[in-house]
C-alpha cells in the first residue's frame, strides 16, 4: 500500500479515536517532517522502514535547524518521535507491517527545568490594575487578566470560553476541551466574578453590537471572537505599561497562579485539578520551585545577619 494511502488511513484512525482536530493537525505537521526525511533519503515505503531507518531519522531531525537557526530542544524532538511511534504502532496493529520497528526507539533525555520569572503577587496585581476600565476594551482586558490570574487558564482555553461556561452564582468557570480533550470546572475569585458580571452585562453587548452571532465570552472591538495573538500582545502590553521587567506571557500567568496558590497552602491535588494537569508530577514542579526559593532566601538572610553582626 502506498505511503499517501497509509497516512490518510492513519488520519481516519485518529478521527475515529476522537482526537481533537487541533491534535491531528499538530501530529500531521510532525509526520510531514518524517515524510520529508523519507523522500530525501529515497526510502521506498513505510513498510520498508527498519529500526535503523528510524534511528537515522532521529539523527537527521536533531540536525534540522529551527526557523531561528537554533538546535531543536529535546522536548520537541520527543513530541515528533512520539508521533512517528504512534504511526508505526498503528501500522503494526493493522497488520500492515509484521513487526514494529519503532519499539526500540528511545526518547531524548529532557532537562528538568523549573518555571522562570514567576510574578510576585504585587507584580501580578500591578499588571492587572493597569488597563483603563473606563473604556470598553480596557474593561475587557482587565477581566481577561483577572480570569488568567484566578484560575491559571491556558490561552487556547480562554479563547474558547463561551457565555454558558460562566456560573456567577456559584463562582465557577467551566473549561471545555482542555489539553487532552478534558473538561474541568474551576473556582473563580470574587473579584474575577465581579468583573465578569459587569463585562457580560455592560461591556460585551457594546462589543457584540447585536449584528454577529457568537456565544464566545471574549470579543474583539469588531464583535469577533478574540484572536490568539491578541491575548499574547495584551499581556505583554500591560506588563510593559506597569513597568514590569520580566518577560510576561499568557503562560506565565498560569505559572504564577499555581505558585501563589501553593504559597497560600493550597492542596497540591486541588492545584492539579485547577490547572488540568494529567500528572501530579507536573504540578509538583511548582512546589519544588517554592522549596528552592525558600531555601535560597533562608540562606541569604542568614548570610546578611552574619555580615551585620560582624561589622
N, C-alpha and C positions, 0 to 999 in steps of 0.2 A: 504494500500500500504506500502511495507516495506521501512525502512529508506533509504537504499542504493539507491533505485529507485527514491525516492523523491529528494535526494541530486543530483543525476545525472540530474534529470528533472530541478532542480534549476540552475545547471550549464548551461544547454541548454538555459534557460531563460536569463541568464546573457549574453551569447554569442549573442543571438538574439537582446538584448538591446544594443549591440555594446560596452560592457565593454571591456577594453583592456585585453590581455592575462595576463599581469603582475597584474592587479587589481584582476582578477579572481583567480590567484594563491594566492594572499595575502588573499582574502576572504576565500578561502578554507583552508588555514592554520589556520585561526581563527575558522572555522567550525570544524576542527579536534579536537580542544580543547573542543568544545561543545559536540561532539560525544563521546569523551573520558569521559566526565562527565556523560553522559547518560549511558555509559557502566559500569562505576564504581558504579553508584547509582542504577543500574538494572532497568532503565526506559524502559518500554515496547516499545514505539514508539514515533515519533514526535507528532502524533495526540493526544497522551495521555498526553502531557505536559500541565501543568497549569501555571498560573502566579506564584504560589508558587514554582513550579519546577524551573522556570527561576530566581526567587529570590535566590533560593538555589544555582543555577549556579553562580550568581554574587558573592555570598559569597565564594563559592568554588574557583572561579577564582582569587579572591583577595588574597587568602592564598597560591596560587600556586607560588612558588619562581621562579625567572628567573634563567638562567644558571649561573649567578653570585651569586645566593643566596640572591638577594635583593627583596624587595617588588615591585610588578608591579605598575607603575605610573598610575595616573588617566586617562591620555590621551590614553594609551594603553588599559586599561580596557574598555574605551568608544568605541574605534575602534572595539574591539571584540564584544561588546554589539550591536553596530550598525549593524554588520554582522548578528548576531542572529535575531535582529529585522527585518532585510531585508528578511531573510528566512521565518519567520512566517507571514510577510505581504504577501509574495508570496503565501504561502500555503492557507492563508485566501482568497486572490483574486481568486485563482484557485478552490475555494470551496472544498478544501481537508479537511479543518477544519472549524467548524461552527463559531467560534469566535477566535479572535487573542489574545492569552494570553500575547503577548509582548507589547501590547498597554500601559499597566500601568507601564512598566519599566521606571525608571528614570536614567539618566546618572549621573556618579560621578562628583562632582564639581572639575573642573580643576583649578589649581593655575594660576593666570595671570602673567606669567613670562615675563621678557624682555630679549632680546639677551645680552649675556655676552661677554666680551673680544673683543669688536669691534676693528679692526685695525685702527690706525690713518692713514691719507694719507701718512705720511712719512714712517711708518712701511710697508704699502702696497707697496709703490714704492721700498723700500729697498729689499723686498722679490722678487718682480717682476724682479729687475735688477740683481739678484743673479745667475741665470743659465748662463753657459758658452755658448754663442751664436756662438762660433767658431766650435762647434760640432753639428751634426745633431739633436741628442736628446736634447741637451741644447737649440737649437733654437726652436724646437718643444715645449719644456716645457715653454720657455719664451712666446711663442704665446698663449699657453693654459692659462697661468696666466693673460696675457693681456685680453683675452676674458672673463675669470672669473670676472675680476675687471670691465671691460667695461659695462657688461650688467647683472651681478648678476644671471647668468645662473645656473640652477641646475646641479648636477653631471651627472645624467642619461641623461639629455637633451644635455649636451656637448658630451657625449659618442656617442649619436645617430646623431650628426650633419653630413651632407653629403657635398660634394663639391658644389652641387646645392643650398645649403642653404645660401651660402655666396654671397652677392651682393656688390662687391668692388666699383663699380661705384657710387652707392648711399649710401655707407657706412651703409648697413643694414644686419642684420642676421635673417634668418627665423628659428624659433624654432618649430619643429613639434612634436605633441603628448606629450605636456607638461602635468602637473598634471591636471587630469580631462579630458584628451584627447583633450586639447585645444591647437590650434596653435596660434602663435603670431609672429610679426615682431618687432625687437628691433633695435635701433640705435647703431652703433659702434663708438668708438673714432677713431680719425685719426691715432693715434699710433697703435691701435689694427689692423686697416685695413692695415697699412704699414707692420706689422709683418705677418699678414695673407697672404698678397700678396707674400711676399718673401718666406714664408713657402710653399704655394701651388705651386709656380713656381720652386723653387730651392731645397727645403728640402724634401717635401713629395715624389717626384719621386725617391729620393735616398732610402727612407724607403720602398716605394712600390716595387721597384725592377723590376717592369713590369711583375712579374710572378704570381701575385694574382689579382683576380677580386674583387675589393671592391670600393665603392664610399664613404666610411666613410672618414670624414675630417682628424681626428687624428689617426695616426697609430703607432704601436709598431715598435721596431727595426727589427722584422721579417715580417713586412708588414701586420700584422693583426690589426683589429680594437682595439683601446686601451681599456684595461680592467678597470673595476670599481675600483679594489683595487690599480691599478697603479696610478690612479688620487689621491686617498687618501694619498698614500705614497709620491707622488710627492709634494703635497703642504706642508706636514709635513717636508720633506727633506729640501726644500728651506727656510722654516721658521727657521729651526734649523741652517742651514748654515748662515742665515742672523742674527743669534743670537737674534731672537725674542722670548721672554719668554712666550708669550701667546700660548695656545693650538690652533693651526691653522688647520682648517678642510676646506673641499670644501664649506660647508655651511656657514662658517664664511666669506668667500669672498662675498657671497650673502648678508649677514647682513651688511658687510662693504660697499658694493656698494650702498645699499639702504640708509644707514645712511649718506654717503658722498654726495649723490645726494640731500638729504634734507638739508644738511648743506649748499649746494650751491644754495639753494632756489628753487629747482625743485618743480614743481606742484605735490601734493600728488597723484592726479589721474593719472598723467603720470608715476609716480614711480610704482603705482599699475599695470599699463599696461605693463611696462617693466619687472617687476618681475612675472607677470602672476598670481597675487593673485585674487581669486574669490571674496573675500570680501574686501572692503576698510578698514574695522576694522583691518584686519591683517596688512596692510601697516601702519596704524596709530600707531601701537606699536613702530615703529622706531621714529615717531615724538614725542611720549611720552618719549622715551628714551632720545632724544635730549633735551627736556624741563627739565627733571630731571638733566641731566648733566650740562646744562646751569645754573640752579638754584643753584646746588651744587658749581660750580665754582664761581658764583657770591657771595655766602655766604663765601666761602673760601677766596676770595680776600678781602672782607670786613673785615674778621677777621684778616688777615695778616696786613692790613693797620692800624687797631686798635692797634695791638701789636707794630708795628713800631712807631706809633705816641705816644705811652705811654712808650717807652724805656727811 
